[in-house]
């Protein structure tokens, strides 16, 4: 079984996992992103996650 990259968000005592997808950003940086919705304290929230690898942007010459 393959490892799946995940991030867990905890809000108001509720936890939800989000699957991270690889991303090559327009700036040249590399990392991961996820988005989705979750419920906490009887309210619904939209969640956006960005994970950017520090130093992954190519150096300009």
VENRA-V233264 format. One record per residue. PHI is phi in degrees with one decimal (NA if undefined). PSI is psi in whole degrees, 0 to 359 (NA if undefined). Layout:
# VENRA-V233264
PHI&PSI, PHI&PSI
This chain:
# VENRA-V233264
NA&136, -76.2&147, -72.6&140, -112.3&130, -80.1&125, -135.2&154, -124.8&140, -109.8&129, -108.6&131, -115.7&124, -142.4&122, 59.0&33, 84.3&351, -95.1&139, -117.1&142, -144.7&138, -90.9&143, -126.6&132, -78.9&128, -90.1&132, -107.2&143, -63.9&147, -145.0&132, -103.2&109, -74.8&156, -57.7&331, -72.7&348, 103.2&347, -70.1&158, -119.5&154, 174.4&215, -141.5&160, -147.1&160, -154.6&154, -152.5&155, 174.0&192, -124.5&152, -146.9&161, -115.5&137, -152.5&139, 53.9&35, 73.9&9, -120.3&153, -101.2&142, -130.1&147, -95.8&133, -118.1&131, -125.7&130, -125.5&130, -122.6&132, -125.6&111, -112.2&128, -73.5&119, -66.4&130, 84.9&7, -85.5&348, -74.6&130, -60.8&143, -74.2&139, -79.2&146, -95.5&NA
